Amino acid sequence: MLIVALNICSIMAALIAAYYWFMSTRVNLPDKYNITVVIPKQQPLGGIDVKSSGIAYSEDFNDLAAGLRYQSRLNMKGSASACIAAVFQGLALLIPLF
């Protein structure tokens, strides 16, 4: 009976992990990023003026966004596989009890 209880706890933990893992893949990632360029300009008496520009384009950020989206898809597949494995384990454990 202890083995059955431990297996049930294992199944529950696997399902919870799969749920959180899957939810992490649902986080929306922006396609564009605001980039603020800070240019210090020395003023008399040691003061500093700061100028900034608005939205800029960066291939590096686009590559990062594409990589994060790909990673998210892989995480989704991994979490789905973990969930399926937990369900099969649960079925294999519960069928002999009936």
C-alpha positions, 0 to 999 in steps of 0.5 A, a space after each residue: 500500500 505504501 508503494 501505491 501511495 508513493 506512486 500516486 504522489 509521484 504522479 501528482 508531482 509530475 502533473 503539477 510540474 507539467 502544468 507549471 512547465 506548460 504555463 511557462 510556455 504561455 508567456 507572451 514575448 514581444 516582437 519589438 523592444 524599446 531601446 533607449 540610447 543614453 549619451 552623457 554630455 558633460 556640462 560645466 560645473 560637473 553636471 551631466 545632461 542625458 539625451 535619449 532616443 526612442 524606438 530603435 531596431 536591433 538584429 540582436 534583439 530579434 534573434 533573441 526573441 526568435 530563440 526564446 519563441 523556439 525555446 518556448 515551443 520546445 518547453 511546450 512539447 516537453 511539458 506535454 510529454 511529461 504530462 502524458 507520461 504521468 497519465 500513463 503511469 497513473 493508468 498503469 497503477 490504477 488499473 490493477 486496483 479495479 
